[in-house]
């Protein structure tokens, strides 16, 4: 059995390797996709009445799958976007220097933290509704470490009203400056 906070670090490492291979420009799009996913969840839960009703009347497992589906769906398209021929041929995704690999690795690690951290946050919010994942045990050192991590997971600090709006604004500014 592996503690969930160790699994977070493994995903951060795995995504860092993938990011180093893909390069910074492609990884930046994935970062934007995760932030857009969290922003979408925030907007849907706070400003769309029928979505609020669905979330209030659904089981914890269903709420987890809705949140995870939004995040994973947008992350999937974030990883696929550079495959579009028009973007791929623009030259902005060309990889030719060491700094591209290093920054890609850093952004990949951030993406691993954002993606897996968000899923873990929503799993915790749903009270770990699955038998194959158990809640951290507060009587063990690993359990205490995992419980302490929860307040540092992306939705816990990014889903507040000013923070998510600032993050989306920064993403739009970077899209305008870097990609257009």
C-alpha positions in Angstrom: 0.0 0.0 0.0 1.3 3.5 -0.9 0.4 6.7 0.9 -1.4 9.2 -1.3 1.1 12.0 -0.7 3.9 9.7 -2.0 1.8 9.1 -5.0 1.5 12.8 -5.5 5.3 13.1 -5.5 5.5 10.2 -8.0 3.1 12.0 -10.3 5.0 15.2 -10.0 8.2 13.4 -11.0 6.5 11.6 -13.9 4.9 14.8 -15.2 8.3 16.5 -14.9 9.9 13.9 -17.2 7.0 14.2 -19.7 7.3 18.0 -19.5 11.0 17.9 -20.2 10.4 15.8 -23.3 7.5 17.9 -24.5 9.0 21.4 -23.9 7.7 24.5 -22.1 5.3 25.8 -24.7 3.2 22.6 -24.8 3.3 22.2 -21.0 2.2 25.8 -20.6 -1.0 25.0 -22.5 -1.6 22.1 -20.1 -1.2 24.5 -17.2 -3.8 26.8 -18.8 -6.1 23.8 -19.3 -6.0 22.9 -15.6 -6.6 26.5 -14.5 -9.5 26.7 -17.0 -10.9 23.5 -15.5 -10.8 24.8 -11.9 -12.2 28.1 -13.2 -15.0 26.2 -14.9 -15.9 24.3 -11.8 -15.9 27.5 -9.8 -18.2 29.3 -12.3 -20.5 26.3 -12.6 -20.9 25.7 -8.9 -21.3 29.4 -8.0 -23.3 30.9 -10.9 -25.2 28.1 -12.7 -28.4 27.2 -10.8 -29.1 23.8 -12.4 -25.4 22.7 -11.9 -25.6 23.7 -8.2 -28.8 21.6 -7.9 -27.1 18.6 -9.5 -24.1 18.9 -7.2 -26.3 19.3 -4.1 -28.4 16.2 -4.9 -25.7 13.9 -6.2 -23.8 11.4 -4.1 -20.2 12.1 -3.1 -18.9 9.7 -5.6 -20.9 11.3 -8.4 -19.6 14.8 -7.4 -16.0 13.5 -7.4 -16.5 12.1 -11.0 -18.0 15.3 -12.2 -15.1 17.4 -10.9 -12.6 14.9 -12.1 -14.3 14.6 -15.5 -14.1 18.4 -16.0 -10.4 18.5 -15.0 -9.3 15.4 -17.0 -11.3 16.4 -20.0 -9.7 19.8 -20.3 -6.3 18.4 -19.5 -6.8 15.9 -22.3 -7.4 18.7 -24.8 -4.5 20.7 -23.3 -2.2 17.8 -24.2 -3.7 17.3 -27.6 -3.9 21.0 -28.7 -0.3 21.2 -30.1 -1.1 18.3 -32.4 -3.3 20.6 -34.4 -1.5 21.2 -37.6 -1.9 25.0 -37.6 -0.4 25.4 -34.2 2.3 22.7 -34.7 3.5 24.5 -37.9 3.7 27.9 -36.3 7.2 27.4 -35.0 6.3 28.3 -31.4 6.5 24.6 -30.3 10.0 24.0 -31.9 12.4 22.5 -29.4 16.0 23.3 -29.8 17.7 24.5 -26.6 18.4 23.1 -23.1 16.4 25.8 -21.4 13.3 24.5 -23.2 13.8 21.1 -21.7 14.5 22.5 -18.2 11.5 24.9 -18.2 9.4 22.1 -19.7 10.4 19.8 -16.8 9.5 22.5 -14.2 6.2 23.2 -15.9 5.5 19.5 -16.1 6.1 19.1 -12.4 3.7 22.0 -11.8 1.2 20.3 -14.0 1.6 17.0 -12.1 0.9 18.9 -8.9 -2.1 20.7 -10.4 -3.7 17.7 -12.0 -3.1 15.0 -9.3 -3.4 17.5 -6.5 -6.8 18.6 -7.8 -8.0 15.1 -8.1 -6.8 14.2 -4.6 -8.5 17.4 -3.3 -11.9 16.3 -4.8 -11.3 12.7 -3.6 -10.8 14.1 -0.1 -13.9 16.3 -0.4 -15.9 13.3 -1.4 -14.6 11.4 1.8 -12.8 8.8 -0.3 -15.9 7.0 -1.6 -14.0 4.1 -3.2 -12.8 0.9 -1.6 -9.5 1.0 -3.5 -8.5 4.3 -1.9 -8.6 4.8 1.8 -8.5 8.1 3.7 -5.1 8.9 5.3 -4.8 7.4 8.8 -4.2 10.1 11.4 -2.5 7.6 13.7 0.5 7.1 11.3 3.2 9.4 10.2 2.3 9.0 6.6 -1.3 9.6 7.3 -0.5 12.8 9.2 1.8 13.9 6.3 -1.0 13.3 3.8 -3.6 15.1 5.9 -1.2 18.1 6.2 -0.9 18.2 2.4 -4.6 18.7 1.8 -4.5 22.4 2.7 -1.8 22.9 0.0 -3.6 21.2 -2.8 -4.6 23.5 -5.7 -8.3 23.9 -5.2 -7.9 24.7 -1.5 -5.9 27.9 -2.3 -6.8 28.6 -5.9 -10.6 28.3 -5.9 -11.2 31.4 -3.8 -12.9 34.1 -5.8 -10.0 36.5 -6.3 -7.3 33.8 -6.8 -9.0 31.9 -9.6 -9.9 35.1 -11.5 -6.3 36.4 -11.2 -5.0 33.0 -12.4 -7.3 33.1 -15.4 -6.3 36.7 -16.2 -2.6 35.8 -16.0 -3.3 32.8 -18.4 -5.0 35.1 -20.9 -2.1 37.6 -20.7 0.4 34.9 -21.3 -1.6 33.5 -24.3 -1.6 37.0 -25.8 2.1 37.6 -25.2 3.5 34.1 -25.9 1.2 32.4 -28.4 -0.2 35.3 -30.5 
